[in-house]
Amino acid sequence: MPEFEKIMKNYDPPEITGNFFVLNKDEEVWLEGWIQMEPSLEEFTSLIQEEIEDSWGLENAEMSDYIIFHIDLEDKNNLKEIKDNEYYQWVRQHEEIFIVLLHKEIKYRIIENIPTVFEWFMGTI
């Protein structure tokens, strides 16, 4: 009989990655690239915060200033907010993942109205 505890201890789940884009409030400064989709939304948020700190400094890395969105490929024009871990887990199951963080001062929620996000997205699909 297999030892499930030992198997699970040695199991290394495949890495899940996604495209990400972070847009600062002035809409002229952004980050983009690939990011590991951590097992939980909390861990993922911490990873993004580290990326922002490394690139823009600690003063711009307050995560409460940003809203995390997912671009659903079935509805390419709208950003869908990732509010909880349940939705985040649903996003992680997709083959192609597009994550957008917008500063709260940016009010648009349709990517065509945010030129830098639109250009990035069109360049990655």
KEMAR-678113 format. One record per residue (C-alpha): residue number from 1; residue in one letter; chain; x, y, z. Coordinates in pm, 1 decimal, always signed. Example, Ala and Ser with C-alpha at 12.3 -4.5 7.8 and 13.67 -1.06 7.14 Angstrom:
2
- i|aa|ch|x|y|z
- 1|A|A|+1230.0|-450.0|+780.0
- 2|S|A|+1367.0|-106.0|+714.0
//
This chain:
125
- i|aa|ch|x|y|z
- 1|M|A|+0.0|+0.0|+0.0
- 2|P|A|+144.6|+342.4|-92.5
- 3|E|A|+245.6|+582.9|+179.8
- 4|F|A|+35.0|+887.9|+87.0
- 5|E|A|+199.6|+1119.0|+339.4
- 6|K|A|+542.1|+1043.0|+197.2
- 7|I|A|+415.3|+1084.0|-159.7
- 8|M|A|+254.0|+1420.1|-81.9
- 9|K|A|+566.2|+1538.1|+98.9
- 10|N|A|+775.6|+1469.0|-211.8
- 11|Y|A|+516.8|+1595.7|-460.2
- 12|D|A|+626.3|+1913.6|-630.5
- 13|P|A|+323.6|+2063.2|-807.5
- 14|P|A|+390.2|+2220.1|-1146.8
- 15|E|A|+465.6|+2589.5|-1143.1
- 16|I|A|+176.9|+2807.6|-1258.0
- 17|T|A|+276.6|+3136.7|-1416.3
- 18|G|A|+85.4|+3427.8|-1558.4
- 19|N|A|+141.1|+3752.3|-1741.3
- 20|F|A|+116.7|+4052.0|-1513.0
- 21|F|A|+94.9|+4426.7|-1554.0
- 22|V|A|+98.8|+4687.8|-1276.2
- 23|L|A|+1.6|+5046.1|-1360.4
- 24|N|A|+87.5|+5331.6|-1125.8
- 25|K|A|-154.8|+5619.8|-1065.6
- 26|D|A|+12.9|+5853.7|-1314.9
- 27|E|A|-48.2|+5591.3|-1588.5
- 28|E|A|+303.7|+5658.0|-1717.9
- 29|V|A|+492.2|+5412.3|-1496.7
- 30|W|A|+427.6|+5040.1|-1511.3
- 31|L|A|+571.7|+4694.6|-1451.4
- 32|E|A|+514.3|+4397.3|-1674.5
- 33|G|A|+634.9|+4043.7|-1712.4
- 34|W|A|+572.5|+3690.3|-1597.7
- 35|I|A|+496.7|+3599.6|-1239.0
- 36|Q|A|+449.9|+3279.5|-1046.2
- 37|M|A|+89.6|+3226.0|-940.3
- 38|E|A|+145.9|+3137.6|-575.6
- 39|P|A|-81.6|+2880.1|-405.4
- 40|S|A|-291.5|+3146.4|-228.1
- 41|L|A|-404.1|+3500.1|-304.1
- 42|E|A|-225.8|+3623.6|+8.2
- 43|E|A|+107.4|+3474.7|-104.7
- 44|F|A|+54.9|+3609.1|-456.9
- 45|T|A|-15.9|+3957.7|-322.9
- 46|S|A|+304.5|+3945.1|-118.3
- 47|L|A|+503.8|+3844.3|-425.0
- 48|I|A|+361.4|+4132.1|-629.3
- 49|Q|A|+434.0|+4371.3|-343.3
- 50|E|A|+799.0|+4258.4|-348.2
- 51|E|A|+813.7|+4319.9|-724.5
- 52|I|A|+676.2|+4672.1|-679.6
- 53|E|A|+915.7|+4745.3|-391.8
- 54|D|A|+1212.8|+4625.3|-596.8
- 55|S|A|+1114.7|+4838.2|-895.7
- 56|W|A|+953.0|+5151.1|-751.1
- 57|G|A|+1057.4|+5159.1|-387.5
- 58|L|A|+877.7|+5098.3|-61.6
- 59|E|A|+669.9|+5418.5|-80.2
- 60|N|A|+484.0|+5291.1|-389.9
- 61|A|A|+429.8|+4935.8|-267.2
- 62|E|A|+122.7|+4978.4|-46.2
- 63|M|A|-102.2|+4701.4|-177.4
- 64|S|A|-417.4|+4870.3|-48.3
- 65|D|A|-352.8|+5135.0|-318.6
- 66|Y|A|-401.8|+4875.7|-593.7
- 67|I|A|-685.1|+4658.1|-716.8
- 68|I|A|-601.6|+4315.8|-862.9
- 69|F|A|-784.7|+4214.6|-1180.1
- 70|H|A|-794.4|+3921.3|-1417.9
- 71|I|A|-859.7|+3955.0|-1790.7
- 72|D|A|-1101.5|+3679.8|-1885.2
- 73|L|A|-1019.6|+3574.6|-2241.0
- 74|E|A|-1389.0|+3511.3|-2310.4
- 75|D|A|-1464.8|+3876.6|-2231.4
- 76|K|A|-1148.2|+4060.5|-2336.7
- 77|N|A|-1273.6|+4412.0|-2276.0
- 78|N|A|-1351.5|+4394.2|-1906.3
- 79|L|A|-1129.9|+4359.6|-1605.5
- 80|K|A|-1270.1|+4126.0|-1340.9
- 81|E|A|-1159.7|+4196.7|-987.1
- 82|I|A|-994.3|+3920.2|-787.5
- 83|K|A|-1156.4|+3978.8|-449.3
- 84|D|A|-1105.0|+3647.7|-275.9
- 85|N|A|-899.3|+3331.4|-274.8
- 86|E|A|-1180.8|+3127.3|-430.4
- 87|Y|A|-1182.6|+3339.4|-747.0
- 88|Y|A|-801.5|+3345.3|-746.2
- 89|Q|A|-798.4|+2963.7|-744.0
- 90|W|A|-1037.6|+2965.9|-1040.9
- 91|V|A|-801.4|+3201.3|-1229.3
- 92|R|A|-501.9|+2975.9|-1152.7
- 93|Q|A|-669.7|+2690.2|-1341.6
- 94|H|A|-655.8|+2871.0|-1676.7
- 95|E|A|-393.9|+2791.7|-1937.2
- 96|E|A|-333.4|+3158.9|-2012.2
- 97|I|A|-343.5|+3401.6|-1721.1
- 98|F|A|-343.3|+3780.0|-1747.3
- 99|I|A|-326.0|+3975.0|-1420.4
- 100|V|A|-357.3|+4353.8|-1407.0
- 101|L|A|-302.7|+4568.8|-1099.8
- 102|L|A|-434.4|+4921.6|-1126.5
- 103|H|A|-382.8|+5200.6|-880.6
- 104|K|A|-716.5|+5285.9|-715.7
- 105|E|A|-706.4|+5635.2|-865.8
- 106|I|A|-747.5|+5482.4|-1213.2
- 107|K|A|-1123.0|+5457.0|-1261.1
- 108|Y|A|-1145.2|+5278.1|-1596.8
- 109|R|A|-1235.2|+4908.6|-1597.1
- 110|I|A|-1237.9|+4847.0|-1972.5
- 111|I|A|-887.9|+4782.5|-2103.6
- 112|E|A|-950.0|+4973.9|-2426.4
- 113|N|A|-980.9|+5289.6|-2213.0
- 114|I|A|-637.3|+5234.6|-2058.8
- 115|P|A|-392.3|+5259.5|-2351.7
- 116|T|A|-86.9|+5111.4|-2177.2
- 117|V|A|-283.7|+4808.5|-2054.3
- 118|F|A|-449.6|+4763.3|-2393.1
- 119|E|A|-117.7|+4775.0|-2580.5
- 120|W|A|+42.4|+4530.4|-2336.2
- 121|F|A|-249.5|+4288.3|-2357.4
- 122|M|A|-269.5|+4299.0|-2737.5
- 123|G|A|+105.9|+4239.4|-2752.8
- 124|T|A|+87.7|+3928.8|-2534.0
- 125|I|A|-205.0|+3739.8|-2687.4
//
